[in-house]
Amino acid sequence: MVTDDPAFRIAGHGVNAVGHESGNAAICAGRTLAWLQDQPAADVWGDWAVTQRDCVILDPFGRVFAIYNLTIHSLSVPANYAELKALFLAAAAAPPP
């Protein structure tokens, strides 16, 4: 999701859980998504305490601004889409620490 305003540059990255490597080719097919395969030694999922389909939104300073689960909040529901977009825009405008 990117806006026309350069002050609100938003980029998405995916992190796949350990044990789900077999789906990497399918998830990346036809997409330009930065994709990280978690490893037991890194344990990104554990460190971030995420679950499947969590969207972790960071502010421009790398702080977690919000976590929005896309299983609970289907983006096919217009209100959920609007809510997630508002979270991205609010995170992009977050003040410095």
SEGU-761674 format. One record per residue (C-alpha): y, x, z. Coordinates in steps of 0.001 Angstrom, whole numbers, plus 500000, padded with zeros to 6 digits. Each point is the difference from the previous one (the first is absolute). Last residue first. Layout:
BEGIN
YXZ;...
END
This chain:
BEGIN
508926510562520021;501805499232496747;500769496358499235;497482497764498209;501131498813496544;496709500800498253;498122498312502848;502041496811499552;499294500002496258;496278500494500499;499854497320502722;501916497545497785;497508500592497185;497137499288502403;501597496727501122;500754498926496431;496380500616498964;498799498107503066;502278497045499192;498787499952496391;496317499701501003;498011501999497417;500953503023502113;497326499005502496;501116500630503579;496865500332502153;498219502090497380;503194501824499036;500610501325503515;503590500984500699;500699503017502178;503657500640500769;502629502732500343;497736502996500496;502333502997500106;500117502356497019;503774500437499947;500594497718497002;498227497176501882;496260499609499745;498102496838499145;496278499961500697;498312497392497792;496705499175501621;497281498991497540;497096501208502180;501028500881503531;502516502492501304;500195501986503255;502273502626498389;498092502908501511;496671498280499409;500721499159496362;501368503502499382;496834501561501421;500739503513498634;496682501627500998;498001496886499045;501623499934496542;502364497405498556;500143499682496220;503651499887499017;501258498009497001;503418500126498335;499970496829497917;500612500107496266;497421497354499194;497588499404497118;496940500949502024;501026501221503466;498088497420502053;496963500185497734;499741503804500119;500473500082503779;497368497378500828;497164502439500747;502177501811502541;499763497176502523;498358501951502821;503237501483501330;502806497522499446;502190500041496901;503714500690500333;502290498563497344;503573501030499249;502946497792499098;503560501043499213;503328498414500924;503390501317498947;502649497830501623;503147502111499718;499266500342496272;500716496246499583;497959498578497114;497181499157502415;496512501455500073;496739498390501095;
END
